[in-house]
């Protein structure tokens, strides 16, 4: 009799969970983006939110909660109820870099979240001021070896994956360039254009008009493959700097403990959106590559990215204020 009661309770819980997932969602969903509005990551969130609002029959409301190098927004989601009504657009910073960069991180990037899917990759490129006598990455590395500590690079801030991309290049190529942090990519690019900096790692959209106008020179894609926006630009690996990969990425996560049926439902719905040709085209126009991973694949990817960036943080001595 006792066993029958346990079996009946388990069956009831399973049926209730299934009904919840089938009826889900019954109210609007908060989609937290831990960075300011504008830029590739914000576009990713808004494109997905627009399509899922239509497909799910409930409004998916994008809410930008910038600050603390993505910490504020990520912590908010980690502390939210695990009911499927609060999502996070996770980034390389929030879920890979901060684990080794922030000493007292108020959330655990693994234990406090349930991964749903990796949805986008934002390739970075290496750009230099055209006054620098380097036609390609090989030339640049040779020049940097002759001028240790003299070549400056900018980034949107300490600990950004833009900075860590350049630090990877320092380590892999055996060169020494110096970091100048800024409050955002815009001011850094402005100073690069003015010649106050010599190079930087950046996502493609902010730099593309300047590259096409000849005001900046692109040396390499810091990723595993070439970009459709700059198909003639070789990768870092193609030019001998294997391992220098600093692409930004975005994925959707829920608070840990979210019902498995809801995770499965959301993953399927997101998968439909990310395969739509117009979505792929719209993101590609902004330098974003649509992607799709299962929850398990995304969890493994976060783990591998965390280990990779931890080595760079340790070797470079990168820190946050």
N, C-alpha and C positions, 0 to 999 in steps of 0.2 A: 504493500500500500504506500509506504514511504517513497519507494522508487517511482511509483506511478505518479505521485504528487510532484516529484522533482521533474519527471519527464513532461508532465502537463504544464508546469510552470515555465519550463524551457521552451516548449512549443508556443505557449502564449506570448512569451517575450519575443520570440522570433517573428510571430505573426504581427505583433504590435510594431516592431522595428520595420518590417516590410511595408506595413500600411503607412508608417510615417514617411518612408522614402518615396512611396508611391504618391502621396499627397503633397510632398515637399516640392516647392516652398509655398507657404500659405501667407507670407508677409514679405515686405521688402528686405533685401540683403545689403549689408554694408561691405564694400570692397575697399579695404584700406591699402593705400599706396604710400609707402614710407618715405617718399621724396616729394619735392615741390611739383606743382603742375607744370606741364610743358616737357618736351623731350621725348625720347623714344619709349622709355618705360611707361610713362603716363599715357602715351598713345596706345600702347599694348593693352593697358587696363581698360581704357575707354572703348576701344574697338570690341573687346571681349564682352564688356558689360552691356554694350548696346545690343549685341546679338543674343546674349543669354537672357536679357530682360524680355526679349521677344519670345524666345524659345521656352523659357521657364514660366512665363505668364506672370512674373512678379518683377518689380523694378530692382535692378542691381545698381546701387548707388555708389559711385566712386568717391572716396573721401581721402584727400591728401593730408597725411599727418607727418610732415617733414620734421627733421630735427634729430640731433644726436647721431648723425651718420646712420640713419635708418632705425636707430634703437627705439625711438619713441613709438613709431608706428608698429614695429614688430612686437614690442612689449604689450601694446594695447590688445593686439590679436591674441597673443599668448595667454593673456588674463581674461579673455572673453569666454562666454559659455560655449561649450562644444556641441552646439546644436545645428551647425551648418548655416547660420545666419550672419557670420562674420568671417570674411576671407581676407587673406593677405596676399599682395603681390610681392613675393619674396625676390630678393636680388642677390647677386654675388656678395655684396657687402653684408646684408642682413644675415645671410645663412652660410657664408664660408669665411669671409675675411674677419668679421667681428669676433669670431670664436677665439682667435689668437691675438687680435689687435686690442680689444677692449678688456681691461683687467677684471672689472666687476660687471660683466654683462648681466643685466637683470632678467634674462630669459635664456633657456637652453635651446639652441637652434635645432636640436634633434628631438629631445624629450618633450618639448612643449608644443610641437606641431605635428600635424598629419599631412604629409605631402599629397597633392592631388595630381599635378602634372607640370613638367617643364613646358613652357609654351613659346618662349622666344629667346633668340640669341642676338645680341647687338655687337657685331664685330667692331674691333678697334683697329685703327691704323696708326702708323708712326709718320708724323709730319715734321718737316724742318723748315726753318726760314731759308728762302732761296739764296741768301748771301753765303750760306755755309757751302763750302766746296765739296759736295757729296752727291753723286748722281744716283746712288743706290745704298742699301743698308751695309753692304761690304765696305764701301768707301767711308761711310759714316763711322763704322767701328774702327777702321784704320785711323781716321782723323782723331777720334776720341782717345785712342791709345797714345797718340802723340801729344794730346792736350789734357792730361788727367786733372780732374777737378775744375776745369775751366768752362765746360759746356753745361748750360743750365736747362732744366726742363720744368715745365709747369704742370699742375694738376688741379682738379676741383677741390682738393683738400687732403690733409694728412690721412693716410690709410685708405684712400680711394683706390679702386682697382686700376685707375689710370696711373697713379703713382707706382703701384706694385708691378704694373707691366714694365715700366721703365727700370725698376729695380731688378726685375727678372733679366732684362737685357744687360744690365751692369754685371750681374752674376754670370750669366751664360757666356757673354762676350769677353769678360775679364776687363771691363772698362770702369771708369769712375766719373759719373756725371752727377750734378748736384740738383737737389729737389727744391723747388719754390712753390709752396702751397698757396692756393687762391680760394676765395669763397665762391666757387662755381667754375664751370668750364668756360663760360663766356669771357670773364676777365682774363683768364689764362691765354685764351686764343688771341685776345686783343693785344696782350703784351708780346705774344709770339709774332704777330703780324708787324709790331713796331720794332722788332729786333731785340727786345729786352731779354727774351728767351731764345734758345736755339732749336729746341724740339719739344714735342710732347706726344703722348698717346691720347687719342680721342676717338669717340665714336664717329662714324662717317658723316652724318648730316651737318653738324656745325662746321666741318672743315671742307666739305665737298665744293661749295661755291668758290672758296679761296684757292683750292687746288686747281679747279678748272680755269680760274682767272690768272693763275701763275703767281699768286701772292704767297702761296705755300707749296712745298714740294712733298709729295707722298712717297715714302720709301718702301713700306711693306704693310701687309695685312697681318695683324698680330693674332692670328687664328689658325685653325686647322685647314681652312680652304679659302680660296679667293672669293671676293665679293662680286655679286652681279652688278653692283653700282660702279665698281672699278675693276672690270675683268682683266685688264692688262697688268694690274698691280700684283706682283708676286708676294707670297707669304714669307714670314720670318724663317720658317723651316726651309723654304726653297733657296734662301740666301745664307744658309749655314747656321742660323740661330734657332736650332731646334729646341723646343720647350718654352719658347717665349710666346705664350698664348694668354691674352688678357681680355678676351671677349666678355662683355657684360652679358648677363642672362636674367631672365624672369621666369618665375613659376608661381603657381597658385597653391596656397597652403591653408589649412583650417587649424583651429586649436586642437591639441592632442585630445583624444577621446571621442572625436566626432564619429557618429554611427557609420559603420562600414557600408551599409546600403546607400547612405547619402554620398559617401566618397565615391562609390562605384557609379552612382547616377551622375554626379557632377563630372567625373572623368569622361564618361561617355558623351555628355552634352558638350563639354569643352572640345573633345575630339572632333565632333561634327563641325563646330565653328572653325577650328584651326585648319580644316581641310578645304574650306570654301575658297575658290579661286580669287574672289574679290577681296577677301580678307588677306590672303597671302600677298596679293598685289598691292593693297593699301599699305601694309606693313613694309613691304620691300621698298616702296617709294621713300620711306623714311629711314632706310638703312637697317631694317629689322628683319631677321629671318625667322619665319614661323617654324615652330618645333612642336614635338609631342612625345612625351614619355609617360609610361605607366607610373602609378604611385611608387612601386618598388624600384623602378629604374631611377626615378627622380631622387628617392632617398639615397640610393647608392651614389648618384652623381654628386649630391650635396656632401656626402662623406669624402669622396675623392677630391673635390674642390677644396674642402676644408683642409685636408692634409697637404695639398699642393700649395695653398697660400700660406699655411703655417710655416713652411720651409722658407718662403720668401720673406715673411715678416721677421723671422728669427735672423736670417742671414743679413738682411738690410738694416735691421734696427729700426724699422718703421714704427711710428707711434702716433697716438692721438693726444691732443692737448687735454 
